[in-house]
Amino acid sequence: MPVVDIQKDTKALTMKVVAQFAAPVARVWAAYADPRQLERFWGPPQWPATFTRHDFTVGGRSEYYMTGPKGEKSAGYWEFLSIDEPHAFEVKDGFLGADGQADAKMPSMRMRFTFEPHDGGTRMTTVTHFPSLEALEQLLNMGMEEGLKAAMAQIDGVLAAS
Amino acid sequence: MVVGRQPSSHDLDQLFGALADATRRDILARVMDADASVSELAARYAMSFAAVQKHVAVLERARLVTKRKDGRAQRVAGNPDAVRKANRLLAQFEERWRTRVARLDALLATDHNAARGRPAADKQRRPACPSSTSRRTPRP
């Protein structure tokens, strides 16, 4: 199992995910740096993500939308707060309004990714900070219980085939 | 929808306002473990009894804690429902991350499969998604 550990802090509203991959650090980093690769795993399978911009530089911005089973679209952005290639980066992840601007009425969360060589592969640690329970609720509502269930079934299929 | 019953926006404002303060989160963590009187709580912080009492009142209005009289003291207890709700939301988020990590793992595994000349196992590959930077090992 690639996920090694998940720690949730209900009171501080943070979640830490530790995962182990067989590939080297530079390869895992490349999966995040290349939008075509990133969109193959970022959105839930029934709500695939399409990155229309991926300016992977400090202060730079990425923009993406996720498309639901009925064609619904939900747009978001990343703002790169820090980058230490290939060890770590941190982004602010928020919603985009219909005008393509950051939606200030919607919550954003902060995500920090770190990549370390471990056991011949890569250990990835992500820590997500939610500003509030409401934010967490809205972020979850952005995607889709149905998509999630379908995702689980699809992943099983992918893993079984490999 | 994912989260079932939606609390009113007023409830939510109170809840998040209450949780937005580090002292209040700390008080909540303590009284979730064991009830405490306001004086016991006040002894733990470098602030006045009145200030701690105000923090407790904010938590109480958000229904994160309950207060009851115990003689002359007021006992403060955590409300597990609120914490359960946060737990439930985080569990959903956890599932999303598990899926994401599994898909990233499958994507990385396609390098390996391609290098061995086997078809890629990742069924999520999008058609017509040309990329100048993605590495595709040519098949023999």
Interface residues (C-beta under 8 A of the other chain):
Chain A: P2 V3 I6 K8 T10 K11 A12 L13 M15 V17 A19 F21 A22 A23 R27 V28 A30 A31 A33 D34 P35 R36 Q37 E39 R40 F41 W42 P44 P45 P48 M124 T126 T128 P131 S132 L133 E134 A135 L136 E137 L139 L140 N141 G143 M144 E145 L148 A151 M152 Q154 I155 G157 V158 L159 A161 S162
Chain B: M1 V2 V3 L12 L15 F16 L19 A20 R25 L28 A29 M32 V83 K85 A86 N87 L89 L90 A91 Q92 F93 E94 E95 R96 W97 R98 T99 R100 V101 A102 R103 L104 D105 A106 L107 L108 A109 D111 H112 N113 A121 D122 K123 Q124 R125 R126 C129 P130 S131 T133 S134 R135
